[in-house]
Amino acid sequence: MKLAIDIMGGDNAPIAILDGVRLALENPAFDGSLQLYGDAKVIEQYFDTHKISKSRCTIHPTTQIIGFDEHPTAAIRAKKDSSIVRAIRAVAEGEADCVVSAGSTGALLTGATLIIKRQAGVLRPALSSMLPTMAGGRVLLLDCGANADSKPEYIAQFARMGHAYMRQFCHIESPKVALLSNGTEAEKGSELIKAAHELLKADTLLNFQGNTEARDLLAGHADVIVADGFSGNIALKASEGAAAGVMGLLKTALSSSLRAKLGAALAMPALRGMKRSMDYTEYGGGALLGVRGGVLKVHGSAQGKTFAYAILQAVELCRSGVVGAIGELLRGHAD
Amino acid sequence: MKLAIDIMGGDNAPIAILDGVRLALENPAFDGSLQLYGDAKVIEQYFDTHKISKSRCTIHPTTQIIGFDEHPTAAIRAKKDSSIVRAIRAVAEGEADCVVSAGSTGALLTGATLIIKRQAGVLRPALSSMLPTMAGGRVLLLDCGANADSKPEYIAQFARMGHAYMRQFCHIESPKVALLSNGTEAEKGSELIKAAHELLKADTLLNFQGNTEARDLLAGHADVIVADGFSGNIALKASEGAAAGVMGLLKTALSSSLRAKLGAALAMPALRGMKRSMDYTEYGGGALLGVRGGVLKVHGSAQGKTFAYAILQAVELCRSGVVGAIGELLRGHAD
């Protein structure tokens, strides 16, 4: 499996990304090869300092970087020698199976759509995110924000993409699909969501469970939760924010007195287990579904460990045949 | 202050609601009078059993109940003698200053809009929710779901309503207003949100701070977060769900071993303080803004303590003059 890595993308790039590369190479489970796009001098120096073998890596020097604040389409067009564009191009040209980037979401999504291009029949690619559920399982949420404005037909396709993903990647025979709405009843929702509900209900391929409220996003009732890109983004970030906020309050509370500190020390193994069970980092990145190749978006704030997981996840993504399965399910679907 | 109480609405009605009434009457801070709409026999019996004086209450017998699964408009029209419709009517007819109900949100919003009616200039009423922030303050989120489909002009009005609310109710001279979107940059968002952004930016009355992401909903950067009703509902419920989920995991972790239990016992005072700081129950209910009277929606799952807080909040709502201030700010605004 050949992966194209954007070394320069992310809040902590390039060092955190290179740390991720190193951790992946050290992991016995990883047997792929890596194409590293970025500042060749920095990469060479990192490899020398850490005494890492370059046998499974090729370095592709690039001279430009696309920042988080740049307009995606303009930046993609202007900065053809940026690490992210070059890595995307590697997938488009068949040099790599999957691009992995912690850079600008907009640039990655726009670049992938413009350069790798949509699969036949796909109206709009969707950004997915695999989340840990409170029940100890996982749920795929999509679209998490590739499309600020969705149409019912897009959402119907997102559901099929999610279905294919959970079948191929998680081996769930008939994944339960739910639609994110402001109420569980079929008649609840915006005009967009009500129209999408009708399309999902009519799609006999899907194991459609009806609407779900955002309150149950992580409850584990469904395998796939499908949403318009705007609401999906709101739901994902509101959950992340609230969970992080509660953990922050917990940390403050447990260091607020000597007694609390003693209690925390005793409870630490249990608290660590809890933290692990809700750890987003092990889920690495979110796959962009509906394009002709693998595209994995890693959280901008990713450190080495998270990026290394994303590299392993990218290998799984390619191996599982998700892209091919989506191609089969959507070819002719839009007609 | 005269409040119309829907005794029959809510998952735990009528007993939890009557518990709330009793707790409010026992609270020295409460000096209003209560009109109780519901099954007279049940109410009388509760008062007898608990030996509560009826001096500040009047009982208004009703014969019907609107359930959570009924279609709001149809139910409002068909069940004219339901506790919720009668309580709403009391406000419409000037018999009461505010209706307080834990019943069907749809029925309360539809009933209030149809019977109490919108204030002059108001395009659409909005459901607000006061949330505790991680910084220890509070933030008003609206619309939380009164409108499944919004227009930019509605959102612009929601912002003015939120501005008036935070000025009157929380005495903040120039409340910071932010718009919920999928990115902080002005050009981020759906077409709806981008158009709303322009209107908010142009409104010189507002202290508009630009967009905020759902991740920062509870961060305490803004006093008012304004959203289209669908996204606002998603953001609110996703936050509630994630926070409840983390608290559930914490509880499980802290009872997973003898050692964890000991630690929890030591840390309990600190943990209780933390729980209190994120306690939604003290915030009672969400006010419906933009109608000609006070309307307070209490969480369907409310127990007595929460309902009692909501009764106190209803008094504050009337006393603060929020309704009048909204009337002043929106008269002629829609033209």
Interface residues (C-beta under 8 A of the other chain):
Chain A: D69 H71 M134 G145 A148 D149 L180 N182 E185 E187 K188 G189 S190 E191 I193 E213 A214 R215 D216 L217 L218 A219 G229 F230 S231 N233 I234 A235 L236 K237 A238 S239 E240 G241 A242 A243 A244 G245 V246 M247 G248 L249 L250 T252 A253 L254 S256 S257 R259 A260 L262 G263 A264 A265 L266 A267 M268 P269 A270 L271 G273 M274 S277 M278
Chain B: D69 H71 M134 G145 A148 D149 L180 N182 E185 E187 K188 G189 S190 E191 I193 E213 A214 R215 D216 L217 L218 A219 G229 F230 S231 N233 I234 A235 L236 K237 A238 S239 E240 G241 A242 A243 A244 G245 V246 M247 G248 L249 L250 T252 A253 L254 S256 S257 R259 A260 L262 G263 A264 A265 L266 A267 M268 P269 A270 L271 G273 M274 S277 M278
